[in-house]
Amino acid sequence: MLTSAQDNQWGGWKAPECEVWAGALNHADLDALRQRFFEMPWREPNAAQLFVMDQEEGFFRLWMIRGAELRQFAPLVPSEDDEVFYRE
């Protein structure tokens, strides 16, 4: 967990007020990942957020549980203007 009080790498006297977990999965089955996230027994499912960046993409997609479904809250496809930021 990136926000563990024991392993505080954030510096200073302030600390995050939420739990954050991170991982990198190469060539993962993203449909299965999203399904597993959705099926987890979350204490507060409306607060759980999944950020996914697929291979060769330059942005994350945000997935959240709303009611009885998992919904995406990010662009389906980035616009051409978004790509300008990454060019040199």
PAFI-536733 format. One record per atom (N, C-alpha, C, CB): atom name; x, y, z; residue in three letters. Coordinates in pm, 1 decimal. Glycine has a CB too. Layout:
<recs>
CA/X/Y/Z/ala .
...
</recs>
This chain:
<recs>
N/85.7/-117.5/0.0/met .
CA/0.0/0.0/0.0/met .
C/89.7/123.0/0.0/met .
CB/-97.2/0.3/122.9/met .
N/62.7/217.1/-88.1/leu .
CA/144.0/337.7/-101.0/leu .
C/122.5/436.9/12.5/leu .
CB/114.5/404.6/-231.7/leu .
N/16.4/421.3/88.7/thr .
CA/-15.7/518.4/192.2/thr .
C/-3.6/461.7/333.5/thr .
CB/-154.7/570.3/170.9/thr .
N/71.6/357.1/349.8/ser .
CA/89.7/295.2/480.4/ser .
C/160.0/391.2/576.2/ser .
CB/169.6/164.9/467.4/ser .
N/110.4/403.6/698.2/ala .
CA/172.7/490.1/798.1/ala .
C/313.0/442.3/834.6/ala .
CB/86.0/496.6/923.2/ala .
N/335.0/311.4/830.8/gln .
CA/465.3/254.8/864.6/gln .
C/570.0/282.9/757.2/gln .
CB/452.8/105.4/886.1/gln .
N/528.3/291.7/633.9/asp .
CA/620.8/310.7/521.5/asp .
C/600.2/445.9/455.3/asp .
CB/603.1/199.2/418.3/asp .
N/576.1/548.2/534.9/asn .
CA/546.3/680.0/481.4/asn .
C/662.7/733.6/399.3/asn .
CB/512.8/776.4/594.3/asn .
N/644.9/742.4/269.5/gln .
CA/745.7/796.0/179.0/gln .
C/707.5/935.0/128.3/gln .
CB/766.0/701.4/61.4/gln .
N/607.1/994.2/187.1/trp .
CA/554.7/1120.2/136.1/trp .
C/632.5/1240.2/188.2/trp .
CB/408.8/1134.1/172.7/trp .
N/706.1/1223.9/295.8/gly .
CA/784.8/1334.2/350.5/gly .
C/700.6/1433.7/428.3/gly .
CB/856.8/1405.5/239.6/gly .
N/766.7/1504.2/518.6/gly .
CA/697.2/1606.1/597.0/gly .
C/605.2/1545.7/701.1/gly .
CB/618.1/1696.6/506.1/gly .
N/526.1/1629.8/760.6/trp .
CA/438.7/1586.0/869.5/trp .
C/299.2/1549.7/821.7/trp .
CB/429.3/1693.5/974.3/trp .
N/266.6/1580.0/697.9/lys .
CA/135.3/1543.3/645.6/lys .
C/139.7/1403.6/585.8/lys .
CB/88.2/1644.9/540.4/lys .
N/24.0/1341.1/581.7/ala .
CA/13.4/1207.0/525.0/ala .
C/-120.0/1195.0/450.9/ala .
CB/25.6/1098.0/636.2/ala .
N/-129.2/1107.8/353.1/pro .
CA/-256.3/1088.1/281.9/pro .
C/-366.3/1043.7/377.8/pro .
CB/-239.6/984.2/169.5/pro .
N/-488.3/1083.0/347.0/glu .
CA/-602.7/1047.6/429.9/glu .
C/-688.7/940.7/364.2/glu .
CB/-686.5/1170.8/458.9/glu .
N/-626.5/861.4/278.0/cys .
CA/-696.8/751.9/212.5/cys .
C/-596.7/639.7/188.2/cys .
CB/-763.5/798.6/78.5/cys .
N/-648.4/523.1/155.0/glu .
CA/-561.8/410.3/122.7/glu .
C/-545.2/403.7/-28.1/glu .
CB/-619.4/276.8/178.2/glu .
N/-420.6/387.7/-73.1/val .
CA/-392.0/378.3/-215.9/val .
C/-307.8/253.9/-239.5/val .
CB/-319.0/506.2/-268.2/val .
N/-351.4/170.8/-332.0/trp .
CA/-278.7/50.9/-372.6/trp .
C/-241.0/69.0/-518.7/trp .
CB/-364.2/-79.9/-350.9/trp .
N/-125.4/24.0/-558.0/ala .
CA/-81.9/37.2/-696.8/ala .
C/-16.8/-92.2/-743.0/ala .
CB/15.7/155.7/-712.7/ala .
N/-22.3/-115.6/-871.7/gly .
CA/41.4/-233.5/-928.2/gly .
C/60.3/-214.2/-1077.2/gly .
CB/-41.5/-360.1/-900.0/gly .
N/150.8/-290.5/-1133.1/ala .
CA/173.8/-288.9/-1277.4/ala .
C/156.4/-431.3/-1328.2/ala .
CB/316.4/-232.6/-1313.0/ala .
N/69.7/-447.2/-1426.1/leu .
CA/40.8/-578.3/-1482.9/leu .
C/66.2/-571.3/-1632.9/leu .
CB/-106.5/-622.8/-1452.3/leu .
N/166.6/-638.4/-1678.8/asn .
CA/196.7/-639.7/-1821.8/asn .
C/106.8/-739.7/-1893.9/asn .
CB/345.0/-674.0/-1845.9/asn .
N/45.8/-694.5/-2001.5/his .
CA/-38.1/-778.7/-2086.6/his .
C/-151.6/-844.9/-2008.1/his .
CB/46.9/-885.5/-2154.1/his .
N/-212.8/-770.9/-1918.1/ala .
CA/-321.4/-823.0/-1835.6/ala .
C/-451.4/-830.9/-1915.4/ala .
CB/-340.8/-735.3/-1711.1/ala .
N/-537.2/-919.8/-1874.2/asp .
CA/-672.0/-929.0/-1928.8/asp .
C/-753.3/-820.9/-1857.5/asp .
CB/-735.4/-1074.5/-1909.1/asp .
N/-768.8/-705.4/-1921.1/leu .
CA/-832.0/-591.7/-1855.3/leu .
C/-979.5/-614.1/-1826.3/leu .
CB/-816.1/-469.1/-1939.7/leu .
N/-1047.6/-691.2/-1910.5/asp .
CA/-1187.7/-724.3/-1881.1/asp .
C/-1197.1/-804.4/-1751.9/asp .
CB/-1250.9/-803.7/-1997.8/asp .
N/-1108.7/-901.9/-1733.9/ala .
CA/-1107.7/-983.0/-1611.5/ala .
C/-1068.4/-898.4/-1490.7/ala .
CB/-1011.0/-1102.2/-1626.3/ala .
N/-973.3/-806.7/-1508.4/leu .
CA/-931.9/-717.5/-1399.9/leu .
C/-1048.1/-630.8/-1353.0/leu .
CB/-815.1/-628.9/-1445.1/leu .
N/-1117.6/-570.2/-1448.9/arg .
CA/-1232.2/-486.6/-1412.9/arg .
C/-1341.4/-569.0/-1345.5/arg .
CB/-1288.3/-416.8/-1537.0/arg .
N/-1367.6/-689.2/-1392.6/gln .
CA/-1469.8/-775.5/-1333.2/gln .
C/-1433.2/-811.1/-1188.9/gln .
CB/-1487.4/-903.8/-1417.0/gln .
N/-1307.0/-844.5/-1166.1/arg .
CA/-1260.1/-877.9/-1030.2/arg .
C/-1275.6/-758.7/-937.4/arg .
CB/-1112.7/-923.8/-1032.8/arg .
N/-1237.6/-640.8/-985.0/phe .
CA/-1253.5/-517.8/-907.1/phe .
C/-1400.4/-497.0/-869.9/phe .
CB/-1200.4/-396.0/-986.4/phe .
N/-1488.0/-515.2/-966.7/phe .
CA/-1631.1/-497.3/-944.8/phe .
C/-1686.6/-595.9/-842.8/phe .
CB/-1705.7/-511.8/-1075.5/phe .
N/-1636.8/-718.8/-844.0/glu .
CA/-1689.1/-824.2/-756.5/glu .
C/-1630.6/-823.5/-615.7/glu .
CB/-1663.7/-957.2/-818.7/glu .
N/-1528.6/-743.4/-591.6/met .
CA/-1467.1/-738.9/-458.1/met .
C/-1569.6/-692.5/-354.1/met .
CB/-1343.4/-644.4/-457.8/met .
N/-1562.1/-744.1/-232.1/pro .
CA/-1656.7/-703.1/-126.9/pro .
C/-1611.0/-572.7/-59.3/pro .
CB/-1671.3/-815.6/-20.8/pro .
N/-1618.2/-462.4/-130.2/trp .
CA/-1574.2/-333.4/-77.5/trp .
C/-1662.0/-288.3/37.9/trp .
CB/-1574.8/-228.2/-187.5/trp .
N/-1602.8/-228.0/140.5/arg .
CA/-1681.6/-169.5/250.1/arg .
C/-1763.5/-52.5/198.5/arg .
CB/-1589.7/-123.5/366.0/arg .
N/-1702.8/28.8/112.1/glu .
CA/-1770.2/144.6/53.7/glu .
C/-1750.5/139.5/-98.5/glu .
CB/-1714.7/279.6/114.0/glu .
N/-1830.1/61.9/-168.1/pro .
CA/-1807.8/43.4/-311.7/pro .
C/-1810.0/172.8/-392.7/pro .
CB/-1910.9/-49.5/-366.1/pro .
N/-1889.5/271.6/-351.0/asn .
CA/-1894.0/397.7/-425.6/asn .
C/-1765.9/479.3/-409.9/asn .
CB/-2012.9/480.4/-380.1/asn .
N/-1681.5/444.5/-314.2/ala .
CA/-1555.5/516.7/-293.6/ala .
C/-1437.9/448.4/-363.1/ala .
CB/-1526.4/529.5/-144.6/ala .
N/-1454.6/323.8/-404.7/ala .
CA/-1346.1/250.2/-471.0/ala .
C/-1328.6/301.5/-613.7/ala .
CB/-1375.0/97.1/-471.5/ala .
N/-1204.0/324.1/-651.4/gln .
CA/-1173.7/373.8/-785.7/gln .
C/-1062.3/290.7/-846.3/gln .
CB/-1134.3/523.5/-782.4/gln .
N/-1076.5/257.1/-972.4/leu .
CA/-977.4/178.9/-1044.9/leu .
C/-924.4/263.7/-1159.9/leu .
CB/-1038.0/44.5/-1097.0/leu .
N/-793.5/287.6/-1161.1/phe .
CA/-728.7/360.4/-1270.2/phe .
C/-655.4/258.6/-1356.6/phe .
CB/-630.1/470.7/-1215.8/phe .
N/-683.9/258.1/-1485.8/val .
CA/-624.7/160.8/-1577.3/val .
C/-562.8/234.1/-1696.4/val .
CB/-731.1/57.8/-1625.2/val .
N/-437.4/200.7/-1725.8/met .
CA/-372.6/250.3/-1847.3/met .
C/-327.8/128.1/-1926.1/met .
CB/-250.8/346.4/-1814.6/met .
N/-383.0/111.2/-2043.9/asp .
CA/-350.4/-3.7/-2127.7/asp .
C/-215.2/18.4/-2195.3/asp .
CB/-461.0/-27.9/-2233.5/asp .
N/-159.6/-90.0/-2250.9/gln .
CA/-33.3/-82.5/-2323.9/gln .
C/-42.7/25.8/-2431.1/gln .
CB/2.1/-219.7/-2387.6/gln .
N/62.3/101.7/-2449.1/glu .
CA/73.6/202.1/-2554.9/glu .
C/-24.3/318.6/-2541.4/glu .
CB/53.3/136.7/-2687.4/glu .
N/-85.5/336.6/-2425.8/glu .
CA/-172.4/452.0/-2404.0/glu .
C/-99.9/554.8/-2319.3/glu .
CB/-304.9/409.8/-2336.4/glu .
N/-143.5/678.8/-2328.7/gly .
CA/-80.0/785.9/-2253.4/gly .
C/-169.7/847.5/-2149.1/gly .
CB/-33.6/891.4/-2345.8/gly .
N/-279.6/780.9/-2114.5/phe .
CA/-370.0/834.5/-2013.0/phe .
C/-438.2/719.9/-1939.3/phe .
CB/-475.3/928.4/-2077.0/phe .
N/-482.7/749.2/-1817.7/phe .
CA/-555.3/650.9/-1738.2/phe .
C/-704.6/662.1/-1765.6/phe .
CB/-526.4/669.7/-1587.9/phe .
N/-772.4/550.1/-1751.4/arg .
CA/-918.6/547.3/-1750.8/arg .
C/-961.6/521.2/-1607.4/arg .
CB/-976.3/437.9/-1849.5/arg .
N/-1062.0/592.2/-1562.2/leu .
CA/-1113.1/579.0/-1426.0/leu .
C/-1241.7/498.1/-1429.1/leu .
CB/-1137.1/718.2/-1361.0/leu .
N/-1245.7/392.5/-1346.6/trp .
CA/-1364.7/307.8/-1334.4/trp .
C/-1415.8/316.8/-1191.6/trp .
CB/-1333.5/159.5/-1373.3/trp .
N/-1548.2/331.0/-1176.7/met .
CA/-1610.3/337.8/-1044.9/met .
C/-1737.1/253.5/-1043.7/met .
CB/-1641.8/484.0/-1006.3/met .
N/-1769.8/202.4/-926.9/ile .
CA/-1891.2/122.4/-908.8/ile .
C/-2005.6/218.2/-877.0/ile .
CB/-1873.4/14.8/-794.6/ile .
N/-2108.4/210.4/-957.1/arg .
CA/-2227.2/292.1/-935.9/arg .
C/-2348.0/201.2/-945.6/arg .
CB/-2235.9/409.4/-1039.0/arg .
N/-2417.0/186.4/-832.1/gly .
CA/-2532.5/97.2/-830.6/gly .
C/-2487.5/-45.9/-854.8/gly .
CB/-2636.3/139.7/-936.2/gly .
N/-2545.4/-108.4/-954.0/ala .
CA/-2513.1/-248.2/-982.9/ala .
C/-2425.4/-261.4/-1106.9/ala .
CB/-2640.9/-329.0/-1001.2/ala .
N/-2347.1/-155.9/-1137.0/glu .
CA/-2261.8/-164.3/-1255.3/glu .
C/-2128.9/-92.8/-1234.8/glu .
CB/-2333.5/-105.9/-1375.6/glu .
N/-2032.8/-130.3/-1315.6/leu .
CA/-1902.8/-65.6/-1318.1/leu .
C/-1903.8/30.8/-1435.6/leu .
CB/-1785.5/-170.1/-1329.4/leu .
N/-1876.4/160.2/-1407.8/arg .
CA/-1884.1/261.0/-1513.3/arg .
C/-1751.2/332.2/-1530.3/arg .
CB/-1994.1/362.2/-1482.8/arg .
N/-1724.5/371.7/-1653.5/gln .
CA/-1601.6/444.9/-1683.9/gln .
C/-1627.8/594.0/-1676.4/gln .
CB/-1547.1/406.6/-1823.2/gln .
N/-1538.4/666.3/-1607.6/phe .
CA/-1549.5/810.7/-1593.2/phe .
C/-1425.5/877.7/-1651.6/phe .
CB/-1568.2/849.9/-1444.7/phe .
N/-1397.8/850.5/-1776.3/ala .
CA/-1284.7/910.0/-1847.0/ala .
C/-1311.5/896.1/-1995.4/ala .
CB/-1148.9/842.5/-1807.2/ala .
N/-1236.0/967.0/-2078.3/pro .
CA/-1263.4/957.0/-2221.5/pro .
C/-1243.2/815.6/-2274.3/pro .
CB/-1175.1/1053.2/-2298.0/pro .
N/-1329.4/776.3/-2366.1/leu .
CA/-1312.4/646.6/-2431.0/leu .
C/-1189.2/648.6/-2520.2/leu .
CB/-1437.5/609.7/-2513.0/leu .
N/-1167.0/761.3/-2585.6/val .
CA/-1052.5/779.4/-2674.3/val .
C/-1000.7/920.7/-2651.7/val .
CB/-1090.9/755.1/-2825.7/val .
N/-870.2/940.1/-2638.0/pro .
CA/-820.6/1077.4/-2620.3/pro .
C/-837.5/1155.9/-2749.1/pro .
CB/-672.3/1077.6/-2576.9/pro .
N/-853.1/1286.2/-2736.8/ser .
CA/-862.6/1369.0/-2856.7/ser .
C/-722.6/1398.5/-2908.0/ser .
CB/-939.5/1500.7/-2827.9/ser .
N/-714.3/1445.6/-3029.0/glu .
CA/-584.2/1478.4/-3087.7/glu .
C/-512.6/1583.6/-3003.7/glu .
CB/-601.1/1528.3/-3232.4/glu .
N/-586.3/1676.8/-2943.2/asp .
CA/-525.3/1781.4/-2862.0/asp .
C/-456.4/1724.5/-2738.4/asp .
CB/-630.1/1882.9/-2820.5/asp .
N/-508.5/1615.1/-2684.0/asp .
CA/-447.2/1552.7/-2566.7/asp .
C/-307.8/1500.7/-2598.4/asp .
CB/-534.7/1438.8/-2515.1/asp .
N/-284.8/1453.0/-2719.3/glu .
CA/-157.2/1394.9/-2757.0/glu .
C/-46.1/1498.1/-2768.4/glu .
CB/-171.3/1322.0/-2886.6/glu .
N/-80.2/1624.2/-2793.2/val .
CA/20.0/1729.8/-2809.2/val .
C/104.9/1740.6/-2683.8/val .
CB/-47.3/1865.2/-2840.1/val .
N/46.5/1720.2/-2568.4/phe .
CA/117.7/1732.1/-2441.2/phe .
C/237.6/1636.2/-2434.6/phe .
CB/21.8/1704.5/-2324.4/phe .
N/229.5/1521.2/-2497.1/tyr .
CA/333.5/1419.8/-2485.9/tyr .
C/440.2/1431.1/-2594.1/tyr .
CB/271.6/1283.6/-2491.1/tyr .
N/418.7/1512.0/-2694.0/arg .
CA/517.1/1527.6/-2801.4/arg .
C/626.3/1623.5/-2758.7/arg .
CB/450.1/1577.4/-2930.6/arg .
N/743.6/1601.2/-2813.3/glu .
CA/854.4/1693.5/-2784.9/glu .
C/883.5/1778.3/-2904.9/glu .
CB/980.2/1617.8/-2743.2/glu .
</recs>
